[in-house]
Amino acid sequence: MRVAVGVDTCYEHTYLDNVGDDVIRKRERERERERERERERERKRIRERERQRRGEGEIEQRGEERGEYMRERERYIDNKTSTDSSKTDVRRESESIIERERRERQRQIRQMVREREREKEREQRQRQTDRERNEREREREERRERRE
């Protein structure tokens, strides 16, 4: 760029500095989001390890854990909206995310309950068939004994 002698280039420098600052802020926000995602992944890993360590656990207990997670998530969103310039957009988006996550958790809980009920029914049918098989076996034994 050729500049005539005496022309003030301060405007260009200021503009470039501002653009650079915007880029830096954007990168910092992206890094912060990534850190938050990593923290969330770590929490999920820890929860999964705890679940495996103590077995399946009770659905009510899982519900409590999920409630705790929801409170944690809302705290995070409140903090984010208090510092973000577009508060309403972020709040609306966050609420829809929370709602989606809540529906997904409800669906998973219902699915676990259905699986547990199916398993109980399967076990009950198996016990019934075992009883019937044992009864038939006893009857055969009794017939053999009568014949002899």
VOBAKE-152235 format. One record per atom (N, C-alpha, C): x, y, z; atom name. Coordinates in steps of 0.2 Angstrom, whole numbers, padded with zeros to 4 digits, always signed. Example, Ala and Ser with C-alpha at 12.3 -4.5 7.8 and 13.67 -1.06 7.14 Angstrom:
<pt <+0066 -0028 +0039> 'N'>
<pt <+0062 -0022 +0039> 'CA'>
<pt <+0066 -0016 +0039> 'C'>
<pt <+0064 -0011 +0035> 'N'>
<pt <+0068 -0005 +0036> 'CA'>
<pt <+0064 +0000 +0039> 'C'>
***
This chain:
<pt <+0004 -0006 +0000> 'N'>
<pt <+0000 +0000 +0000> 'CA'>
<pt <+0004 +0006 +0000> 'C'>
<pt <+0003 +0011 -0005> 'N'>
<pt <+0007 +0017 -0005> 'CA'>
<pt <+0004 +0022 -0001> 'C'>
<pt <+0007 +0026 +0003> 'N'>
<pt <+0004 +0031 +0007> 'CA'>
<pt <+0008 +0037 +0005> 'C'>
<pt <+0004 +0042 +0003> 'N'>
<pt <+0007 +0049 +0002> 'CA'>
<pt <+0010 +0052 +0008> 'C'>
<pt <+0015 +0056 +0008> 'N'>
<pt <+0018 +0059 +0013> 'CA'>
<pt <+0014 +0063 +0017> 'C'>
<pt <+0014 +0062 +0024> 'N'>
<pt <+0009 +0066 +0028> 'CA'>
<pt <+0002 +0063 +0029> 'C'>
<pt <+0001 +0058 +0026> 'N'>
<pt <-0006 +0055 +0027> 'CA'>
<pt <-0006 +0051 +0033> 'C'>
<pt <-0011 +0052 +0037> 'N'>
<pt <-0012 +0048 +0044> 'CA'>
<pt <-0014 +0041 +0043> 'C'>
<pt <-0010 +0036 +0045> 'N'>
<pt <-0012 +0029 +0044> 'CA'>
<pt <-0014 +0026 +0050> 'C'>
<pt <-0015 +0030 +0055> 'N'>
<pt <-0018 +0028 +0062> 'CA'>
<pt <-0024 +0025 +0061> 'C'>
<pt <-0029 +0027 +0057> 'N'>
<pt <-0035 +0024 +0056> 'CA'>
<pt <-0035 +0016 +0054> 'C'>
<pt <-0030 +0015 +0049> 'N'>
<pt <-0029 +0008 +0047> 'CA'>
<pt <-0027 +0004 +0053> 'C'>
<pt <-0022 +0006 +0057> 'N'>
<pt <-0019 +0003 +0062> 'CA'>
<pt <-0024 +0001 +0067> 'C'>
<pt <-0028 +0006 +0069> 'N'>
<pt <-0034 +0005 +0074> 'CA'>
<pt <-0039 +0000 +0072> 'C'>
<pt <-0041 +0000 +0065> 'N'>
<pt <-0045 -0004 +0062> 'CA'>
<pt <-0042 -0011 +0063> 'C'>
<pt <-0036 -0012 +0061> 'N'>
<pt <-0033 -0019 +0061> 'CA'>
<pt <-0032 -0021 +0068> 'C'>
<pt <-0031 -0017 +0073> 'N'>
<pt <-0030 -0019 +0080> 'CA'>
<pt <-0037 -0021 +0082> 'C'>
<pt <-0043 -0018 +0081> 'N'>
<pt <-0049 -0020 +0083> 'CA'>
<pt <-0051 -0026 +0080> 'C'>
<pt <-0050 -0027 +0073> 'N'>
<pt <-0051 -0034 +0070> 'CA'>
<pt <-0047 -0039 +0074> 'C'>
<pt <-0041 -0038 +0075> 'N'>
<pt <-0037 -0043 +0079> 'CA'>
<pt <-0040 -0045 +0086> 'C'>
<pt <-0042 -0039 +0089> 'N'>
<pt <-0045 -0041 +0096> 'CA'>
<pt <-0051 -0045 +0095> 'C'>
<pt <-0055 -0044 +0090> 'N'>
<pt <-0061 -0048 +0089> 'CA'>
<pt <-0060 -0055 +0088> 'C'>
<pt <-0055 -0056 +0084> 'N'>
<pt <-0052 -0063 +0082> 'CA'>
<pt <-0050 -0066 +0089> 'C'>
<pt <-0046 -0063 +0093> 'N'>
<pt <-0044 -0065 +0099> 'CA'>
<pt <-0049 -0067 +0104> 'C'>
<pt <-0054 -0062 +0104> 'N'>
<pt <-0060 -0064 +0109> 'CA'>
<pt <-0064 -0070 +0106> 'C'>
<pt <-0065 -0070 +0100> 'N'>
<pt <-0069 -0076 +0097> 'CA'>
<pt <-0065 -0082 +0099> 'C'>
<pt <-0058 -0083 +0098> 'N'>
<pt <-0055 -0089 +0100> 'CA'>
<pt <-0055 -0090 +0107> 'C'>
<pt <-0055 -0085 +0111> 'N'>
<pt <-0056 -0086 +0118> 'CA'>
<pt <-0062 -0089 +0120> 'C'>
<pt <-0068 -0087 +0117> 'N'>
<pt <-0074 -0090 +0118> 'CA'>
<pt <-0075 -0097 +0116> 'C'>
<pt <-0072 -0098 +0110> 'N'>
<pt <-0072 -0105 +0107> 'CA'>
<pt <-0068 -0110 +0112> 'C'>
<pt <-0062 -0107 +0115> 'N'>
<pt <-0058 -0111 +0119> 'CA'>
<pt <-0062 -0113 +0126> 'C'>
<pt <-0066 -0107 +0128> 'N'>
<pt <-0070 -0108 +0134> 'CA'>
<pt <-0075 -0113 +0133> 'C'>
<pt <-0079 -0113 +0127> 'N'>
<pt <-0084 -0118 +0126> 'CA'>
<pt <-0081 -0125 +0125> 'C'>
<pt <-0075 -0126 +0122> 'N'>
<pt <-0072 -0132 +0122> 'CA'>
<pt <-0070 -0135 +0129> 'C'>
<pt <-0068 -0130 +0133> 'N'>
<pt <-0066 -0132 +0140> 'CA'>
<pt <-0072 -0135 +0144> 'C'>
<pt <-0078 -0131 +0143> 'N'>
<pt <-0084 -0133 +0146> 'CA'>
<pt <-0087 -0140 +0143> 'C'>
<pt <-0086 -0141 +0137> 'N'>
<pt <-0088 -0147 +0134> 'CA'>
<pt <-0084 -0153 +0137> 'C'>
<pt <-0077 -0151 +0138> 'N'>
<pt <-0073 -0156 +0141> 'CA'>
<pt <-0075 -0158 +0148> 'C'>
<pt <-0076 -0153 +0152> 'N'>
<pt <-0078 -0154 +0159> 'CA'>
<pt <-0085 -0158 +0159> 'C'>
<pt <-0089 -0157 +0154> 'N'>
<pt <-0096 -0160 +0154> 'CA'>
<pt <-0094 -0168 +0152> 'C'>
<pt <-0090 -0169 +0147> 'N'>
<pt <-0088 -0176 +0145> 'CA'>
<pt <-0085 -0179 +0151> 'C'>
<pt <-0080 -0176 +0155> 'N'>
<pt <-0077 -0179 +0161> 'CA'>
<pt <-0083 -0180 +0166> 'C'>
<pt <-0087 -0176 +0167> 'N'>
<pt <-0093 -0178 +0172> 'CA'>
<pt <-0097 -0184 +0170> 'C'>
<pt <-0098 -0184 +0163> 'N'>
<pt <-0102 -0190 +0161> 'CA'>
<pt <-0098 -0196 +0162> 'C'>
<pt <-0091 -0196 +0161> 'N'>
<pt <-0087 -0202 +0162> 'CA'>
<pt <-0087 -0204 +0169> 'C'>
<pt <-0086 -0199 +0173> 'N'>
<pt <-0086 -0200 +0181> 'CA'>
<pt <-0093 -0204 +0183> 'C'>
<pt <-0098 -0201 +0180> 'N'>
<pt <-0105 -0204 +0182> 'CA'>
<pt <-0106 -0211 +0179> 'C'>
<pt <-0103 -0212 +0173> 'N'>
<pt <-0104 -0219 +0170> 'CA'>
<pt <-0099 -0224 +0174> 'C'>
<pt <-0093 -0222 +0176> 'N'>
<pt <-0089 -0226 +0181> 'CA'>
<pt <-0093 -0227 +0187> 'C'>
<pt <-0096 -0222 +0190> 'N'>
<pt <-0099 -0224 +0197> 'CA'>
<pt <-0105 -0228 +0196> 'C'>
<pt <-0109 -0227 +0190> 'N'>
<pt <-0115 -0232 +0189> 'CA'>
<pt <-0112 -0239 +0188> 'C'>
<pt <-0107 -0240 +0184> 'N'>
<pt <-0104 -0247 +0183> 'CA'>
<pt <-0101 -0250 +0190> 'C'>
<pt <-0098 -0245 +0194> 'N'>
<pt <-0096 -0248 +0200> 'CA'>
<pt <-0101 -0250 +0205> 'C'>
<pt <-0107 -0247 +0205> 'N'>
<pt <-0112 -0249 +0210> 'CA'>
<pt <-0118 -0252 +0206> 'C'>
<pt <-0116 -0254 +0200> 'N'>
<pt <-0122 -0258 +0197> 'CA'>
<pt <-0127 -0254 +0193> 'C'>
<pt <-0132 -0257 +0192> 'N'>
<pt <-0138 -0253 +0189> 'CA'>
<pt <-0140 -0247 +0193> 'C'>
<pt <-0141 -0249 +0199> 'N'>
<pt <-0144 -0243 +0204> 'CA'>
<pt <-0152 -0243 +0203> 'C'>
<pt <-0155 -0238 +0206> 'N'>
<pt <-0162 -0238 +0206> 'CA'>
<pt <-0163 -0232 +0201> 'C'>
<pt <-0169 -0232 +0198> 'N'>
<pt <-0171 -0227 +0193> 'CA'>
<pt <-0172 -0220 +0197> 'C'>
<pt <-0175 -0221 +0203> 'N'>
<pt <-0176 -0215 +0207> 'CA'>
<pt <-0169 -0211 +0208> 'C'>
<pt <-0164 -0215 +0210> 'N'>
<pt <-0158 -0212 +0211> 'CA'>
<pt <-0155 -0209 +0205> 'C'>
<pt <-0156 -0212 +0199> 'N'>
<pt <-0154 -0209 +0193> 'CA'>
<pt <-0157 -0203 +0192> 'C'>
<pt <-0164 -0203 +0194> 'N'>
<pt <-0168 -0196 +0193> 'CA'>
<pt <-0165 -0191 +0197> 'C'>
<pt <-0163 -0192 +0203> 'N'>
<pt <-0160 -0187 +0207> 'CA'>
<pt <-0153 -0185 +0204> 'C'>
<pt <-0149 -0189 +0202> 'N'>
<pt <-0143 -0187 +0198> 'CA'>
<pt <-0144 -0183 +0192> 'C'>
<pt <-0150 -0184 +0189> 'N'>
<pt <-0151 -0180 +0183> 'CA'>
<pt <-0154 -0174 +0185> 'C'>
<pt <-0158 -0173 +0191> 'N'>
<pt <-0160 -0167 +0193> 'CA'>
<pt <-0154 -0163 +0195> 'C'>
<pt <-0149 -0166 +0198> 'N'>
<pt <-0143 -0162 +0200> 'CA'>
<pt <-0140 -0159 +0194> 'C'>
<pt <-0139 -0164 +0189> 'N'>
<pt <-0136 -0162 +0182> 'CA'>
<pt <-0140 -0156 +0179> 'C'>
<pt <-0147 -0156 +0180> 'N'>
<pt <-0151 -0150 +0177> 'CA'>
<pt <-0149 -0144 +0181> 'C'>
<pt <-0149 -0144 +0187> 'N'>
<pt <-0147 -0138 +0191> 'CA'>
<pt <-0141 -0136 +0189> 'C'>
<pt <-0136 -0140 +0188> 'N'>
<pt <-0129 -0138 +0186> 'CA'>
<pt <-0129 -0135 +0180> 'C'>
<pt <-0133 -0138 +0175> 'N'>
<pt <-0134 -0135 +0168> 'CA'>
<pt <-0137 -0128 +0168> 'C'>
<pt <-0142 -0127 +0172> 'N'>
<pt <-0145 -0121 +0173> 'CA'>
<pt <-0141 -0115 +0176> 'C'>
<pt <-0137 -0117 +0181> 'N'>
<pt <-0132 -0113 +0183> 'CA'>
<pt <-0127 -0110 +0178> 'C'>
<pt <-0125 -0115 +0174> 'N'>
<pt <-0120 -0113 +0169> 'CA'>
<pt <-0123 -0109 +0164> 'C'>
<pt <-0130 -0110 +0162> 'N'>
<pt <-0133 -0106 +0157> 'CA'>
<pt <-0134 -0099 +0160> 'C'>
<pt <-0136 -0098 +0166> 'N'>
<pt <-0137 -0092 +0170> 'CA'>
<pt <-0131 -0088 +0170> 'C'>
<pt <-0125 -0091 +0171> 'N'>
<pt <-0119 -0088 +0171> 'CA'>
<pt <-0117 -0085 +0164> 'C'>
<pt <-0119 -0090 +0159> 'N'>
<pt <-0117 -0088 +0152> 'CA'>
<pt <-0121 -0082 +0150> 'C'>
<pt <-0128 -0082 +0152> 'N'>
<pt <-0132 -0077 +0149> 'CA'>
<pt <-0131 -0070 +0153> 'C'>
<pt <-0128 -0070 +0159> 'N'>
<pt <-0127 -0064 +0162> 'CA'>
<pt <-0121 -0061 +0159> 'C'>
<pt <-0116 -0065 +0156> 'N'>
<pt <-0110 -0061 +0153> 'CA'>
<pt <-0111 -0060 +0146> 'C'>
<pt <-0116 -0063 +0143> 'N'>
<pt <-0116 -0063 +0135> 'CA'>
<pt <-0121 -0057 +0133> 'C'>
<pt <-0119 -0054 +0128> 'N'>
<pt <-0123 -0048 +0125> 'CA'>
<pt <-0130 -0050 +0123> 'C'>
<pt <-0130 -0056 +0120> 'N'>
<pt <-0137 -0058 +0117> 'CA'>
<pt <-0140 -0062 +0122> 'C'>
<pt <-0142 -0060 +0127> 'N'>
<pt <-0145 -0064 +0133> 'CA'>
<pt <-0151 -0068 +0131> 'C'>
<pt <-0156 -0064 +0128> 'N'>
<pt <-0162 -0068 +0126> 'CA'>
<pt <-0161 -0073 +0121> 'C'>
<pt <-0157 -0072 +0116> 'N'>
<pt <-0156 -0078 +0111> 'CA'>
<pt <-0153 -0084 +0115> 'C'>
<pt <-0148 -0083 +0119> 'N'>
<pt <-0144 -0088 +0122> 'CA'>
<pt <-0149 -0091 +0127> 'C'>
<pt <-0153 -0087 +0130> 'N'>
<pt <-0158 -0090 +0135> 'CA'>
<pt <-0163 -0095 +0132> 'C'>
<pt <-0165 -0092 +0126> 'N'>
<pt <-0170 -0096 +0122> 'CA'>
<pt <-0167 -0103 +0120> 'C'>
<pt <-0161 -0102 +0117> 'N'>
<pt <-0158 -0108 +0114> 'CA'>
<pt <-0156 -0113 +0120> 'C'>
<pt <-0154 -0110 +0126> 'N'>
<pt <-0152 -0114 +0131> 'CA'>
<pt <-0158 -0118 +0134> 'C'>
<pt <-0164 -0115 +0134> 'N'>
<pt <-0170 -0118 +0137> 'CA'>
<pt <-0172 -0123 +0132> 'C'>
<pt <-0172 -0122 +0126> 'N'>
<pt <-0173 -0128 +0121> 'CA'>
<pt <-0169 -0133 +0122> 'C'>
<pt <-0162 -0132 +0123> 'N'>
<pt <-0158 -0138 +0124> 'CA'>
<pt <-0159 -0141 +0131> 'C'>
<pt <-0161 -0138 +0136> 'N'>
<pt <-0163 -0141 +0142> 'CA'>
<pt <-0169 -0145 +0141> 'C'>
<pt <-0174 -0142 +0138> 'N'>
<pt <-0180 -0146 +0137> 'CA'>
<pt <-0179 -0152 +0133> 'C'>
<pt <-0175 -0152 +0127> 'N'>
<pt <-0173 -0158 +0123> 'CA'>
<pt <-0169 -0163 +0128> 'C'>
<pt <-0165 -0161 +0132> 'N'>
<pt <-0161 -0166 +0136> 'CA'>
<pt <-0166 -0169 +0141> 'C'>
<pt <-0170 -0165 +0144> 'N'>
<pt <-0175 -0168 +0149> 'CA'>
<pt <-0180 -0173 +0145> 'C'>
<pt <-0182 -0171 +0139> 'N'>
<pt <-0186 -0176 +0136> 'CA'>
<pt <-0182 -0183 +0134> 'C'>
<pt <-0176 -0182 +0132> 'N'>
<pt <-0172 -0188 +0131> 'CA'>
<pt <-0171 -0192 +0137> 'C'>
<pt <-0170 -0189 +0143> 'N'>
<pt <-0169 -0192 +0149> 'CA'>
<pt <-0175 -0196 +0151> 'C'>
<pt <-0181 -0193 +0150> 'N'>
<pt <-0187 -0196 +0152> 'CA'>
<pt <-0188 -0202 +0147> 'C'>
<pt <-0187 -0201 +0141> 'N'>
<pt <-0187 -0207 +0136> 'CA'>
<pt <-0183 -0213 +0139> 'C'>
<pt <-0177 -0211 +0141> 'N'>
<pt <-0172 -0216 +0143> 'CA'>
<pt <-0174 -0220 +0149> 'C'>
<pt <-0177 -0216 +0154> 'N'>
<pt <-0180 -0219 +0160> 'CA'>
<pt <-0186 -0223 +0158> 'C'>
<pt <-0190 -0221 +0154> 'N'>
<pt <-0196 -0226 +0152> 'CA'>
<pt <-0193 -0232 +0148> 'C'>
<pt <-0188 -0231 +0144> 'N'>
<pt <-0185 -0237 +0141> 'CA'>
<pt <-0182 -0242 +0146> 'C'>
<pt <-0179 -0239 +0151> 'N'>
<pt <-0176 -0244 +0156> 'CA'>
<pt <-0181 -0247 +0160> 'C'>
<pt <-0187 -0244 +0161> 'N'>
<pt <-0192 -0247 +0165> 'CA'>
<pt <-0195 -0252 +0161> 'C'>
<pt <-0196 -0251 +0154> 'N'>
<pt <-0199 -0256 +0150> 'CA'>
<pt <-0195 -0262 +0150> 'C'>
<pt <-0188 -0261 +0149> 'N'>
<pt <-0183 -0266 +0148> 'CA'>
<pt <-0183 -0271 +0155> 'C'>
<pt <-0184 -0267 +0160> 'N'>
<pt <-0184 -0271 +0167> 'CA'>
<pt <-0190 -0275 +0167> 'C'>
<pt <-0196 -0272 +0165> 'N'>
<pt <-0202 -0276 +0166> 'CA'>
<pt <-0202 -0282 +0161> 'C'>
<pt <-0199 -0281 +0155> 'N'>
<pt <-0199 -0287 +0150> 'CA'>
<pt <-0194 -0292 +0153> 'C'>
<pt <-0189 -0290 +0156> 'N'>
<pt <-0184 -0295 +0159> 'CA'>
<pt <-0188 -0299 +0165> 'C'>
<pt <-0192 -0295 +0169> 'N'>
<pt <-0195 -0299 +0174> 'CA'>
<pt <-0200 -0304 +0171> 'C'>
<pt <-0204 -0301 +0166> 'N'>
<pt <-0209 -0306 +0163> 'CA'>
<pt <-0205 -0312 +0160> 'C'>
<pt <-0199 -0311 +0157> 'N'>
<pt <-0195 -0316 +0154> 'CA'>
<pt <-0193 -0321 +0160> 'C'>
<pt <-0191 -0318 +0165> 'N'>
<pt <-0189 -0323 +0171> 'CA'>
<pt <-0195 -0327 +0173> 'C'>
<pt <-0201 -0323 +0174> 'N'>
<pt <-0207 -0327 +0176> 'CA'>
<pt <-0209 -0332 +0172> 'C'>
<pt <-0209 -0331 +0165> 'N'>
<pt <-0210 -0336 +0160> 'CA'>
<pt <-0205 -0342 +0161> 'C'>
<pt <-0199 -0340 +0162> 'N'>
<pt <-0194 -0346 +0162> 'CA'>
<pt <-0195 -0350 +0168> 'C'>
<pt <-0197 -0347 +0174> 'N'>
<pt <-0198 -0350 +0180> 'CA'>
<pt <-0204 -0355 +0179> 'C'>
<pt <-0210 -0352 +0176> 'N'>
<pt <-0216 -0356 +0174> 'CA'>
<pt <-0214 -0362 +0170> 'C'>
<pt <-0210 -0361 +0165> 'N'>
<pt <-0208 -0367 +0161> 'CA'>
<pt <-0204 -0372 +0164> 'C'>
<pt <-0200 -0370 +0169> 'N'>
<pt <-0196 -0374 +0173> 'CA'>
<pt <-0200 -0378 +0177> 'C'>
<pt <-0205 -0375 +0181> 'N'>
<pt <-0210 -0378 +0185> 'CA'>
<pt <-0213 -0384 +0181> 'C'>
<pt <-0216 -0382 +0175> 'N'>
<pt <-0220 -0387 +0171> 'CA'>
<pt <-0215 -0393 +0169> 'C'>
<pt <-0209 -0391 +0167> 'N'>
<pt <-0205 -0396 +0165> 'CA'>
<pt <-0203 -0401 +0171> 'C'>
<pt <-0202 -0398 +0177> 'N'>
<pt <-0201 -0402 +0183> 'CA'>
<pt <-0207 -0406 +0185> 'C'>
<pt <-0213 -0403 +0184> 'N'>
<pt <-0219 -0407 +0186> 'CA'>
<pt <-0220 -0413 +0181> 'C'>
<pt <-0218 -0412 +0175> 'N'>
<pt <-0219 -0417 +0170> 'CA'>
<pt <-0214 -0423 +0171> 'C'>
<pt <-0208 -0421 +0173> 'N'>
<pt <-0203 -0425 +0175> 'CA'>
<pt <-0205 -0430 +0181> 'C'>
<pt <-0208 -0426 +0186> 'N'>
<pt <-0210 -0430 +0192> 'CA'>
<pt <-0215 -0435 +0190> 'C'>
<pt <-0220 -0433 +0186> 'N'>
<pt <-0225 -0437 +0184> 'CA'>
<pt <-0222 -0444 +0180> 'C'>
<pt <-0218 -0442 +0176> 'N'>
<pt <-0214 -0448 +0172> 'CA'>
<pt <-0211 -0453 +0177> 'C'>
<pt <-0208 -0450 +0182> 'N'>
<pt <-0204 -0454 +0187> 'CA'>
<pt <-0210 -0458 +0191> 'C'>
<pt <-0215 -0455 +0193> 'N'>
<pt <-0221 -0459 +0197> 'CA'>
<pt <-0223 -0464 +0192> 'C'>
<pt <-0224 -0463 +0186> 'N'>
<pt <-0227 -0468 +0181> 'CA'>
<pt <-0222 -0474 +0181> 'C'>
<pt <-0216 -0472 +0180> 'N'>
<pt <-0211 -0478 +0180> 'CA'>
<pt <-0211 -0482 +0187> 'C'>
<pt <-0211 -0478 +0192> 'N'>
<pt <-0211 -0482 +0199> 'CA'>
<pt <-0218 -0486 +0199> 'C'>
<pt <-0223 -0484 +0197> 'N'>
<pt <-0229 -0488 +0197> 'CA'>
<pt <-0229 -0494 +0193> 'C'>
<pt <-0226 -0493 +0187> 'N'>
<pt <-0225 -0499 +0182> 'CA'>
<pt <-0220 -0504 +0185> 'C'>
<pt <-0215 -0502 +0189> 'N'>
<pt <-0211 -0507 +0192> 'CA'>
<pt <-0213 -0510 +0198> 'C'>
***
